[in-house]
Every structure is written in structure tokens, then in C-alpha cells.
């Protein structure tokens, strides 16, 4: 059972993160060839995923902002992907998939971006779009608590707890 959420905390986190998005106009972040985590500044995502290109012209990396709030036996995660304008394409209690159009210079991109350090997040590039998926591993009890669009970007609050 999930404890009651503190609306003030969520509102504060959403406001703080939404302030970041006014600073980054690109739907695909500037190339950062590192895996994760990326150098942190409010304007740049703190996670960077190298894009594994299969065909077409692709960005070298794509990013996300993540904030962790530790709990006994787990953590609350707030994640925002650096893609926009996004829309939800699928959603369950455990996962969410967003899609956003790629800029014309990357519209031919076919590839993916993942990282073993943050395996719950995956980007897929195909059909002129980028798909961002949150799907925690089967070893973790996870629940998507809230999903929103903030400045056109996917914003997801999810909770992970150790399996009993």
C-alpha cells in the first residue's frame, strides 16, 4: 500500500523541474558522449544515454532529469525525459511510454538508448519519433504514482520498493 502523497512536495518538485525546461529549447539535447550520470546543472539533464544507431542520422545522446527521494526499502523517483512535445502512447500501473516527434535532421534515426546504471529507462528512435519508456525490473515492486506533461515533456513520479 502506498502512503499518502504530500501534495506540497510534489507541487514543489514539479515547479522546480518545470523551471529547468524553459532553459532547454531542443527536443533532443546537445550531444554528451558519456553514459550516466552526466554533469549536473539545472539547464542540462543529470542523466545521459548514448544512442546506439542502427540506421539513419541520430543524435549521439539523449538525456533525462531524475530526482530520487529515498525511502526505507525503496525510493520515489521523479523523472523527466528531454523530449517534446510528448504524448502518452501506453500506460499501466507499472510502466509508461511517451512519444515525441524527432527534429527533421534526426527524422531518419533508427536506434535505441539504454544504460545498465538506470535500466528502468529506455529511449527508442523509429518512424520519425523518439519513444521514452519507464519500465522497472521485475525484481522491484514498482508503481507509477503520477504522470504529467510539464512544458511538453514527460514527467513521471514512480515508487520502487523491495519485493518482500
KOLKOL-718280 format. One line per 3 residues: number of its first residue (from 1); their letters; for each residue x, y, z of N, C-alpha, C. Coordinates in nm, 4 decimals, always signed. Example, Ala and Ser with C-alpha at 12.3 -4.5 7.8 and 13.67 -1.06 7.14 Angstrom:
<nodes>
1	as	+1.3190:-0.5690:+0.7800:+1.2300:-0.4500:+0.7800:+1.3200:-0.3300:+0.7800  +1.2850:-0.2250:+0.7080:+1.3670:-0.1060:+0.7140:+1.2900:+0.0030:+0.7870;
</nodes>
This chain:
<nodes>
1	xxx	+0.0840:-0.1179:+0.0000:+0.0000:+0.0000:+0.0000:+0.0883:+0.1238:+0.0000  +0.0532:+0.2204:-0.0800:+0.1309:+0.3421:-0.0891:+0.0875:+0.4389:+0.0189  +0.1858:+0.5052:+0.0852:+0.1468:+0.6068:+0.1820:+0.0886:+0.7277:+0.1103;
4	xxx	+0.0167:+0.8101:+0.1847:-0.0403:+0.9323:+0.1258:+0.0713:+1.0200:+0.0719  +0.0472:+1.0772:-0.0420:+0.1452:+1.1661:-0.1035:+0.1321:+1.3049:-0.0444  +0.2439:+1.3690:-0.0344:+0.2457:+1.5062:+0.0134:+0.2295:+1.5962:-0.1080;
7	xxx	+0.1092:+1.6549:-0.1299:+0.0874:+1.7372:-0.2486:+0.1830:+1.8552:-0.2564  +0.2221:+1.9088:-0.1407:+0.3154:+2.0217:-0.1408:+0.4503:+1.9826:-0.1964  +0.4987:+1.8620:-0.1588:+0.6264:+1.8133:-0.2089:+0.6212:+1.7917:-0.3589;
10	xxx	+0.5141:+1.7275:-0.4058:+0.5014:+1.7049:-0.5498:+0.4903:+1.8352:-0.6267  +0.4122:+1.9284:-0.5751:+0.3990:+2.0580:-0.6423:+0.5316:+2.1304:-0.6467  +0.6049:+2.1273:-0.5351:+0.7357:+2.1936:-0.5315:+0.8311:+2.1303:-0.6307;
13	xxx	+0.8322:+1.9955:-0.6358:+0.9206:+1.9269:-0.7301:+0.8820:+1.9597:-0.8733  +0.7530:+1.9602:-0.9041:+0.7070:+1.9916:-1.0401:+0.7445:+2.1342:-1.0777  +0.7271:+2.2281:-0.9858:+0.7613:+2.3678:-1.0138:+0.9113:+2.3821:-1.0356;
16	xxx	+0.9911:+2.3159:-0.9493:+1.1367:+2.3250:-0.9633:+1.1821:+2.2660:-1.0956  +1.1296:+2.1480:-1.1299:+1.1695:+2.0855:-1.2556:+1.1174:+2.1628:-1.3757  +0.9961:+2.2190:-1.3669:+0.9424:+2.2915:-1.4817:+1.0245:+2.4157:-1.5111;
19	xxx	+1.0859:+2.4746:-1.4102:+1.1729:+2.5894:-1.4325:+1.2939:+2.5537:-1.5165  +1.3366:+2.4281:-1.5086:+1.4507:+2.3829:-1.5880:+1.4192:+2.3813:-1.7356  +1.2941:+2.3490:-1.7690:+1.2598:+2.3242:-1.9067:+1.2535:+2.4488:-1.9919;
22	xxx	+1.2330:+2.5604:-1.9318:+1.2336:+2.6849:-2.0083:+1.3736:+2.7129:-2.0614  +1.4747:+2.6501:-1.9983:+1.6137:+2.6758:-2.0357:+1.6622:+2.5908:-2.1512  +1.5905:+2.4826:-2.1856:+1.6399:+2.3915:-2.2882:+1.5380:+2.3783:-2.4001;
25	xxx	+1.5526:+2.4556:-2.5079:+1.4537:+2.4564:-2.6142:+1.4580:+2.3351:-2.7058  +1.5664:+2.2582:-2.7117:+1.5778:+2.1468:-2.8050:+1.4965:+2.0260:-2.7611  +1.4288:+1.9570:-2.8537:+1.3636:+1.8324:-2.8173:+1.4638:+1.7197:-2.7974;
28	xxx	+1.5823:+1.7312:-2.8558:+1.6889:+1.6348:-2.8345:+1.8076:+1.7133:-2.7804  +1.8647:+1.6720:-2.6663:+1.9708:+1.7507:-2.6045:+2.0974:+1.7536:-2.6880  +2.1831:+1.8493:-2.6562:+2.3101:+1.8570:-2.7250:+2.3928:+1.7334:-2.6922;
31	xxx	+2.4766:+1.6881:-2.7843:+2.5500:+1.5641:-2.7643:+2.6379:+1.5671:-2.6403  +2.6282:+1.4627:-2.5603:+2.7149:+1.4379:-2.4468:+2.7507:+1.2907:-2.4550  +2.8730:+1.2562:-2.4942:+2.9047:+1.1178:-2.5226:+2.9184:+1.0276:-2.3999;
34	xxx	+2.8939:+1.0745:-2.2787:+2.9086:+0.9900:-2.1610:+2.7884:+0.9005:-2.1413  +2.8054:+0.7981:-2.0582:+2.6921:+0.7103:-2.0243:+2.6061:+0.7819:-1.9222  +2.6062:+0.7423:-1.7968:+2.5295:+0.8132:-1.6952:+2.6110:+0.8117:-1.5675;
37	xxx	+2.5986:+0.8963:-1.4756:+2.5241:+1.0210:-1.4851:+2.6056:+1.1283:-1.5556  +2.5372:+1.2249:-1.6129:+2.6013:+1.3366:-1.6813:+2.6324:+1.4454:-1.5792  +2.7222:+1.5380:-1.6129:+2.7444:+1.6511:-1.5235:+2.6117:+1.7229:-1.4981;
40	xxx	+2.5932:+1.7662:-1.3761:+2.4633:+1.8210:-1.3391:+2.4654:+1.9737:-1.3352  +2.3709:+2.0330:-1.4035:+2.3418:+2.1752:-1.3932:+2.1936:+2.1867:-1.4212  +2.1282:+2.2892:-1.3710:+1.9831:+2.2975:-1.3895:+1.9389:+2.2953:-1.5358;
43	xxx	+2.0210:+2.3456:-1.6263:+1.9811:+2.3521:-1.7663:+2.0028:+2.2212:-1.8398  +2.0898:+2.1352:-1.7887:+2.1240:+2.0109:-1.8573:+2.0718:+1.8905:-1.7780  +2.0249:+1.7880:-1.8475:+1.9813:+1.6668:-1.7780:+2.0940:+1.6071:-1.6942;
46	xxx	+2.0593:+1.5434:-1.5824:+2.1620:+1.4802:-1.4999:+2.1859:+1.3345:-1.5384  +2.1093:+1.2825:-1.6339:+2.1334:+1.1501:-1.6918:+2.1524:+1.1665:-1.8420  +2.2490:+1.0953:-1.8966:+2.2727:+1.0990:-2.0400:+2.2839:+0.9563:-2.0908;
49	xxx	+2.2146:+0.9274:-2.2006:+2.2119:+0.7943:-2.2595:+2.2727:+0.8011:-2.3992  +2.3763:+0.7224:-2.4241:+2.4371:+0.7175:-2.5572:+2.3403:+0.6467:-2.6515  +2.3232:+0.7032:-2.7703:+2.2327:+0.6456:-2.8693:+2.3093:+0.5422:-2.9522;
52	xxx	+2.2554:+0.4208:-2.9562:+2.3097:+0.3122:-3.0382:+2.2347:+0.3163:-3.1710  +2.2978:+0.3749:-3.2731:+2.2346:+0.3957:-3.4030:+2.2356:+0.2678:-3.4846  +2.1197:+0.2322:-3.5395:+2.1110:+0.1193:-3.6320:+2.1112:+0.1688:-3.7759;
55	xxx	+2.0427:+0.2822:-3.8016:+2.0439:+0.3419:-3.9349:+1.9979:+0.4870:-3.9245  +2.0181:+0.5604:-4.0338:+1.9761:+0.6995:-4.0386:+2.0709:+0.7919:-3.9643  +2.0274:+0.9167:-3.9488:+2.1045:+1.0174:-3.8767:+2.0442:+1.0318:-3.7380;
58	xxx	+2.1266:+1.0064:-3.6359:+2.0782:+1.0058:-3.4977:+2.1590:+1.1023:-3.4118  +2.0994:+1.1493:-3.3025:+2.1792:+1.2255:-3.2054:+2.2776:+1.1286:-3.1394  +2.3853:+1.1790:-3.0843:+2.4815:+1.0913:-3.0166:+2.4335:+1.0519:-2.8784;
61	xxx	+2.3481:+1.1360:-2.8172:+2.2965:+1.1041:-2.6841:+2.1632:+1.1737:-2.6623  +2.0964:+1.1310:-2.5593:+1.9700:+1.1914:-2.5180:+1.9665:+1.1874:-2.3661  +1.8961:+1.2819:-2.3054:+1.9039:+1.2929:-2.1603:+1.7703:+1.2924:-2.0890;
64	xxx	+1.7820:+1.2870:-1.9568:+1.6664:+1.2947:-1.8681:+1.7124:+1.3541:-1.7355  +1.6197:+1.4183:-1.6691:+1.6437:+1.4663:-1.5338:+1.5806:+1.3641:-1.4402  +1.6529:+1.3251:-1.3358:+1.5949:+1.2345:-1.2371:+1.6273:+1.2849:-1.0978;
67	xxx	+1.5271:+1.2767:-1.0118:+1.5438:+1.3106:-0.8712:+1.4966:+1.1901:-0.7908  +1.5796:+1.1443:-0.6968:+1.5458:+1.0309:-0.6120:+1.5162:+1.0800:-0.4713  +1.4122:+1.0251:-0.4134:+1.3760:+1.0542:-0.2752:+1.3777:+0.9206:-0.2015;
70	xxx	+1.4874:+0.8903:-0.1272:+1.4997:+0.7596:-0.0633:+1.3910:+0.7349:+0.0416  +1.3474:+0.6097:+0.0467:+1.2514:+0.5620:+0.1461:+1.3110:+0.4371:+0.2088  +1.2626:+0.3984:+0.3237:+1.3053:+0.2725:+0.3817:+1.2564:+0.1594:+0.2906;
73	xxx	+1.3499:+0.0845:+0.2358:+1.3146:-0.0266:+0.1483:+1.2853:+0.0122:+0.0044  +1.3170:+0.1327:-0.0358:+1.2909:+0.1724:-0.1738:+1.3216:+0.3183:-0.1988  +1.2582:+0.3745:-0.3006:+1.2794:+0.5152:-0.3336:+1.1662:+0.5658:-0.4215;
76	xxx	+1.1362:+0.6928:-0.4072:+1.0487:+0.7614:-0.5003:+1.1375:+0.8206:-0.6086  +1.0925:+0.8105:-0.7326:+1.1673:+0.8620:-0.8471:+1.0801:+0.9643:-0.9185  +1.1383:+1.0766:-0.9510:+1.0740:+1.1733:-1.0397:+1.1674:+1.1860:-1.1590;
79	xxx	+1.1154:+1.1573:-1.2774:+1.1987:+1.1600:-1.3974:+1.1277:+1.2408:-1.5058  +1.2079:+1.3170:-1.5779:+1.1586:+1.3963:-1.6893:+1.2526:+1.3719:-1.8074  +1.1965:+1.3234:-1.9177:+1.2771:+1.2988:-2.0375:+1.2916:+1.4286:-2.1167;
82	xxx	+1.4072:+1.4473:-2.1775:+1.4341:+1.5675:-2.2554:+1.3832:+1.5501:-2.3984  +1.2521:+1.5272:-2.4092:+1.1854:+1.5180:-2.5393:+1.0583:+1.6008:-2.5320  +1.0197:+1.6598:-2.6453:+0.8924:+1.7325:-2.6515:+0.8606:+1.7711:-2.7937;
85	xxx	+0.7365:+1.7949:-2.8262:+0.6170:+1.7805:-2.7437:+0.5789:+1.6330:-2.7367  +0.5640:+1.5839:-2.6162:+0.5391:+1.4418:-2.5934:+0.3916:+1.4147:-2.5696  +0.3558:+1.2886:-2.5881:+0.2217:+1.2426:-2.5530:+0.2333:+1.0985:-2.5049;
88	xxx	+0.1427:+1.0580:-2.4171:+0.1409:+0.9211:-2.3674:+0.0885:+0.8303:-2.4778  +0.1602:+0.7202:-2.5033:+0.1120:+0.6229:-2.6010:+0.0658:+0.4942:-2.5334  +0.1144:+0.4673:-2.4121:+0.0717:+0.3496:-2.3361:+0.1014:+0.3748:-2.1885;
91	xxx	+0.0171:+0.3204:-2.1025:+0.0367:+0.3399:-1.9597:-0.0285:+0.2269:-1.8819  +0.0455:+0.1729:-1.7850:-0.0084:+0.0745:-1.6921:+0.0307:+0.1188:-1.5519  -0.0044:+0.0376:-1.4546:+0.0339:+0.0697:-1.3174:+0.1850:+0.0647:-1.2987;
94	xxx	+0.2548:-0.0144:-1.3822:+0.3997:-0.0328:-1.3683:+0.4842:+0.0361:-1.4753  +0.4250:+0.0827:-1.5838:+0.5067:+0.1393:-1.6915:+0.4332:+0.2497:-1.7660  +0.5114:+0.3309:-1.8355:+0.4573:+0.4396:-1.9174:+0.5444:+0.4521:-2.0416;
97	xxx	+0.4817:+0.4778:-2.1552:+0.5554:+0.5068:-2.2781:+0.5053:+0.6398:-2.3330  +0.5996:+0.7301:-2.3625:+0.5707:+0.8593:-2.4246:+0.6326:+0.8598:-2.5635  +0.5769:+0.9383:-2.6530:+0.6341:+0.9569:-2.7871:+0.6409:+1.1056:-2.8173;
100	xxx	+0.7432:+1.1440:-2.8916:+0.7585:+1.2825:-2.9368:+0.8226:+1.2794:-3.0752  +0.7877:+1.3762:-3.1599:+0.8492:+1.3800:-3.2929:+0.9970:+1.4166:-3.2827  +1.0746:+1.3575:-3.3714:+1.2163:+1.3928:-3.3798:+1.2325:+1.5180:-3.4656;
103	xxx	+1.3332:+1.6005:-3.4376:+1.3618:+1.7130:-3.5277:+1.3902:+1.6593:-3.6680  +1.3650:+1.7379:-3.7694:+1.3803:+1.6915:-3.9074:+1.5199:+1.6368:-3.9364  +1.6241:+1.6931:-3.8741:+1.7601:+1.6436:-3.9005:+1.7837:+1.5035:-3.8426;
106	xxx	+1.6958:+1.4542:-3.7526:+1.7083:+1.3200:-3.6961:+1.5892:+1.2308:-3.7323  +1.5040:+1.2745:-3.8231:+1.3811:+1.2014:-3.8551:+1.4074:+1.0622:-3.9125  +1.5254:+1.0380:-3.9680:+1.5573:+0.9068:-4.0248:+1.6198:+0.8124:-3.9220;
109	xxx	+1.6356:+0.8569:-3.8004:+1.7045:+0.7795:-3.6975:+1.6274:+0.6523:-3.6607  +1.7019:+0.5427:-3.6584:+1.6524:+0.4162:-3.6038:+1.7604:+0.3701:-3.5063  +1.7232:+0.3549:-3.3812:+1.8203:+0.3150:-3.2797:+1.7565:+0.3128:-3.1425;
112	xxx	+1.8414:+0.2985:-3.0420:+1.7936:+0.2965:-2.9049:+1.8985:+0.3546:-2.8125  +1.8553:+0.3898:-2.6939:+1.9458:+0.4415:-2.5925:+1.9026:+0.3838:-2.4580  +1.9943:+0.3083:-2.3979:+1.9703:+0.2493:-2.2663:+2.0978:+0.2631:-2.1847;
115	xxx	+2.0868:+0.2312:-2.0573:+2.2032:+0.2340:-1.9708:+2.1846:+0.1306:-1.8608  +2.2846:+0.0463:-1.8365:+2.2711:-0.0520:-1.7290:+2.2555:+0.0142:-1.5917  +2.3093:+0.1353:-1.5748:+2.3005:+0.2044:-1.4467:+2.1585:+0.2497:-1.4145;
118	xxx	+2.0789:+0.2771:-1.5151:+1.9389:+0.3177:-1.4962:+1.8531:+0.2377:-1.5943  +1.8461:+0.1076:-1.5685:+1.7814:+0.0149:-1.6604:+1.6306:+0.0350:-1.6709  +1.5705:+0.1094:-1.5820:+1.4255:+0.1324:-1.5871:+1.3865:+0.2255:-1.7020;
121	xxx	+1.4826:+0.2970:-1.7609:+1.4533:+0.3948:-1.8657:+1.5109:+0.3484:-1.9988  +1.4315:+0.3701:-2.1036:+1.4745:+0.3294:-2.2385:+1.4205:+0.4301:-2.3402  +1.5045:+0.4675:-2.4351:+1.4636:+0.5515:-2.5475:+1.4727:+0.4666:-2.6737;
124	xxx	+1.3737:+0.4791:-2.7606:+1.3764:+0.4106:-2.8891:+1.3459:+0.5134:-2.9982  +1.4235:+0.5089:-3.1056:+1.4093:+0.6011:-3.2177:+1.3618:+0.5229:-3.3394  +1.2455:+0.5596:-3.3939:+1.1936:+0.4957:-3.5151:+1.0749:+0.5748:-3.5669;
127	xxx	+1.0477:+0.5584:-3.6937:+0.9304:+0.6199:-3.7565:+0.9227:+0.7715:-3.7333  +1.0383:+0.8371:-3.7285:+1.0401:+0.9825:-3.7110:+1.0048:+1.0290:-3.5702  +1.0053:+0.9353:-3.4749:+0.9717:+0.9698:-3.3374:+1.0739:+0.9118:-3.2403;
130	xxx	+1.0753:+0.9681:-3.1205:+1.1512:+0.9105:-3.0106:+1.0497:+0.8664:-2.9059  +1.0662:+0.7435:-2.8583:+0.9787:+0.6866:-2.7565:+1.0588:+0.6756:-2.6277  +1.0006:+0.7203:-2.5177:+1.0633:+0.7121:-2.3858:+0.9791:+0.6192:-2.3011;
133	xxx	+1.0425:+0.5135:-2.2499:+0.9696:+0.4141:-2.1712:+1.0284:+0.4030:-2.0317  +0.9395:+0.3977:-1.9346:+0.9771:+0.3693:-1.7963:+0.9185:+0.2329:-1.7653  +1.0069:+0.1382:-1.7361:+0.9625:+0.0036:-1.7008:+1.0639:-0.0559:-1.6036;
136	xxx	+1.0348:-0.0469:-1.4737:+1.1259:-0.1018:-1.3732:+1.1400:-0.2533:-1.3882  +1.2504:-0.3060:-1.3383:+1.2766:-0.4500:-1.3495:+1.1720:-0.5301:-1.2716  +1.1612:-0.6561:-1.3071:+1.0640:-0.7444:-1.2433:+1.1008:-0.7716:-1.0967;
139	xxx	+1.2268:-0.7495:-1.0581:+1.2706:-0.7743:-0.9209:+1.2267:-0.6645:-0.8244  +1.1687:-0.5581:-0.8770:+1.1298:-0.4441:-0.7944:+0.9791:-0.4274:-0.7996  +0.9194:-0.4059:-0.6839:+0.7779:-0.3713:-0.6797:+0.7699:-0.2224:-0.7144;
142	xxx	+0.7118:-0.1901:-0.8276:+0.7092:-0.0512:-0.8734:+0.5680:-0.0103:-0.9093  +0.5380:+0.1165:-0.8822:+0.4073:+0.1714:-0.9139:+0.4248:+0.3112:-0.9704  +0.3617:+0.3373:-1.0847:+0.3579:+0.4729:-1.1382:+0.2526:+0.5473:-1.0568;
145	xxx	+0.2961:+0.6466:-0.9822:+0.2070:+0.7219:-0.8947:+0.1384:+0.8338:-0.9711  +0.2150:+0.9014:-1.0570:+0.1604:+1.0144:-1.1314:+0.2384:+1.0320:-1.2605  +0.1685:+1.0741:-1.3643:+0.2346:+1.1065:-1.4908:+0.1703:+1.2338:-1.5438;
148	xxx	+0.2531:+1.3231:-1.5929:+0.2071:+1.4534:-1.6411:+0.2917:+1.4942:-1.7604  +0.2524:+1.6042:-1.8219:+0.3372:+1.6728:-1.9181:+0.3713:+1.8074:-1.8566  +0.4998:+1.8381:-1.8498:+0.5467:+1.9652:-1.7947:+0.6248:+2.0344:-1.9054;
151	xxx	+0.5769:+2.1475:-1.9497:+0.6370:+2.2186:-2.0627:+0.6510:+2.1260:-2.1832  +0.5534:+2.0363:-2.2014:+0.5531:+1.9441:-2.3144:+0.6390:+1.8210:-2.2957  +0.7119:+1.8126:-2.1840:+0.7994:+1.6985:-2.1583:+0.7323:+1.5987:-2.0642;
154	xxx	+0.7642:+1.4694:-2.0806:+0.7099:+1.3676:-1.9908:+0.7665:+1.3836:-1.8499  +0.6791:+1.3852:-1.7516:+0.7140:+1.3952:-1.6097:+0.6456:+1.2781:-1.5414  +0.7244:+1.1895:-1.4783:+0.6676:+1.0709:-1.4147:+0.7210:+1.0596:-1.2728;
157	xxx	+0.6272:+1.0360:-1.1809:+0.6610:+1.0085:-1.0424:+0.6284:+0.8622:-1.0201  +0.7307:+0.7818:-0.9879:+0.7074:+0.6405:-0.9632:+0.7816:+0.5961:-0.8375  +0.7291:+0.4930:-0.7747:+0.7833:+0.4435:-0.6482:+0.8330:+0.2996:-0.6675;
160	xxx	+0.9551:+0.2741:-0.6220:+1.0131:+0.1398:-0.6250:+1.0344:+0.0937:-0.4811  +0.9923:-0.0287:-0.4545:+1.0112:-0.0875:-0.3225:+1.0652:-0.2283:-0.3395  +1.1462:-0.2715:-0.2426:+1.1990:-0.4070:-0.2481:+1.0841:-0.5057:-0.2391;
163	xx	+1.0986:-0.6149:-0.3128:+0.9997:-0.7219:-0.3039:+1.0139:-0.7876:-0.1672  +0.9031:-0.8205:-0.1029:+0.9118:-0.8845:+0.0299:+0.9699:-1.0242:+0.0230;
</nodes>
